[in-house]
Amino acid sequence: MLAKGVLIGTVQAGAPLWTPEELGASLAFWLDADDASTITLSGSSVTQWDDKSGNGKDVSQGTASLQPVYDAVNKVITFDGTDDVLVRTDSLITGGAPRSIFFVSQSNFGGYAFDHGQDGTSGARYSIRPNTAFIGFYFKNLQWSTIGDTNLGIFEFIQAGSTTGTVSAYWNGTFYSRTGAVNLGTGINTANFRITVGATVSLGGTLDGDIAEIVVVNSATDTATREKVEGYLAWKWGLESNLPVSHPYKSAPPTV
């Protein structure tokens, strides 16, 4: 089971703890399963998960058989790997703007944890897939395979450049791989005009596992900002021991 941290919501060394609210207007999307007030339930089934960014990008599911379950003890959303999915049928971020995706999830047996697509004239999509064999990051049909670890972890996808640029993959604050100049494209492929949590945009590849938190930034984060998000998520979800020894928030969470 998940081992959550205990520091979020407290004061560290006299200063309030840093949270994604500090990202301001660049915060595009934020789902937080630790905040039960953002989750609408029918029994234990999730009918809606509210976006905390202030942009109103809530995801929902009206069909009872497709609804994931809220684990109120571990504060995660659990997907069954068969057909559970939460959906929003519009775009998360329009055009080819750079973005950074931070995702806390664990997988029992493959599936897509998050899919934002398809964004770009060439049908680009931004996907995170914690699998039993690898942790996959997908961008414009490119794939990065990192490590074979399906435990709770922080998946990160940092895209630089608005038309052409690089895309980098991180796992628990450790850099794993980068692709060079990629034609990011602009516009939206309206055939798959949606955000999906727990499946692909085509509503396949469903996740068998848990989702704790998603933070999407409408920019390519610099190193300092990336490390703050990593520190916040790590200490909140009991993952601080997984951060690199040299990480600035290895010993304590970020503060304001």
Secondary structure, DSSP 8 states (H G I E B T S, - for coil): -----S-TTSEETTEEB--GGGGGGGEEEEEETT-GGGEEEETTEEEEE--TTSS---EE---GGG--EEETTTTEEEEESSS--EEESS-SS-TT---EEEEEEEESS--BSEEEE-BSTT--EEEEEE-SS-EEEEETTEEEE-----SSEEEEEEEE-SSEEEEEEEETTEEEEEEEEEE---SB-GGG-EEEESS-TTS-SB-EEEEEEEEEESS---HHHHHHHHHHHHHHTT-GGGS-TT-TTSSS--B-
